[in-house]
Amino acid sequence: MPYLIGTILAVGLLAFFWLVGFDRDRVLYPTVLIVVAHYYILFAVMGGSRTALVSESVAAAVFLVLAVFGFKRSLWLVAAGLVGHGIFDLFHARLIPDPGVPVWWPEFCMSFDVVAGVLLGLLLLRRSSGIVAEPSQK
């Protein structure tokens, strides 16, 4: 069930962004990557583990840097970052013991991240072919 909910939420949220025009500004998807990468920090605080908090902060910083580079250089890096975070979700429990992470979270987050990254990639392909306008660059 977490896989299904994560997938439906990713499709629904990205469709909503596209339909209302939120994604006209290229900062949207990097912000999504930053937010999804920081949930594990919240879980570390909830679980009361300082060790997990430090480890989760380092992991989140990697995705934050990727989001910034993606914002500045190419949204393809952000799409790859979302998929990469989904892969990280698969192995998270083996890499960082975090007592605050809900049991269902890795499956939910993995499906959301991978689907969001793939959909962003498809949107970028459409934009590069001229079908959809490119978001504004600053």
N, C-alpha and C positions, 0 to 999 in steps of 0.2 A: 503493500500500500504506500509506503514512503516514496518508492520510485514513481508511482503513478501521480501522486500529489505533486512531487517536485517537477515532473514533466508538464503537467497541466498548468501549474503556476508559472513556469518559465514561458510556455507558449502564450498563455493569457497575458502575462505582464509585458512581454516584448511586443505582442500585437497591440496592446493598449498604448505603449510608447509610440509605436509607428502610426497608429490611427489618429492620435491626438497631436502628433508632431513633436513630442518631447525629444525625440532623437535627432532633431534638426541641429542641435548643438552637440558637437563631438565630445563634450565632457560627460554626457549621460552614461555611456557604457563603461568608461574608466571608473566612474563613481560606483556603479553597480559592482565592479570587481573589488574595489576597496571595501565596500560594505560587506560583501559575502566573505571576504578574507578576515574580517574582524569579529565575526560571530564567535569564533573559537576563543578569542580573548574574553568575551563576555562569559562564556561557559567556564573558563578557568577561574574567573572571579567568583562565579556562582558556586563552583566546586571548592573554593578556598585553597587552591593549590598555587603557591608562589612559583614553584618549579614549572608547572604547566603555564602559568602566566608569562614567564620569561620566554619559554619555548614557543608559545603561541604568538607572542609579540614579534619574535624574530621571523617566524613563518609569515605572519601578516605583512611585515615590512618588505619581504621579498615580493609579494603580490602588489603592494603599494608602489614600489619602484617600477614594476612591470606596467602598472596602470599609468603612471606618469610618463614613462617612455612611450607607451602606446598612444597616449593623448598627444604627446609632442611629435611623434614620428609617424605612427601608423596604427589604425584601429585593429589591424590584423594581430598585433601583439596583445591587444586586449582580448580578442577572441581566443587566442592561444592561451592567455592567462586564465580565462574562465574554464576552458577545457582542462588546463593544467591543475587548476584548483579542484576540479572534479576528480582527477586522478589522485590528487593529494588526499581527498576525502576517503577514497578507497583504502588507503594505507595509514590514515591518520592515527588510528588506535594503536598500531604497531610502532609508530614513530614518536608520538607524544601521549603519554598517559595523562588523561584529563578527566577527573571524576565528575566534572560538571556537564559533560557532553551527553545529551539525551541518547538513549539507545538507538532510536530511529534516525537521528540527525545525519550521520554519514551517508546513508542511502538517499535520503531526501535531498541533501545538499549536492551530492554527486550528480543526481539526475537533473536538478535545476541547473547546476553549473555547466554540465556538458551540453544540455539542450540549449541553454542561452548562448554558449560559445558557438555552437554549430549554427544556430539561427542568425547570430551576428555575422558569422562568416558568409552565410548565404545572402544576407542583406548587403554585405560589402561586395560580393560578386555581382549582384544586381546593380549596385551603384557604379561599379567599374565598367559595366556594359552600358551605362547611361539610362537604365530603366527607372532608377530612383535617384533623386538629387542627393549629392554629397553634403554632409553636414558642414556648417561653416567652420573655417579654420581661423585661429587667432594668431 
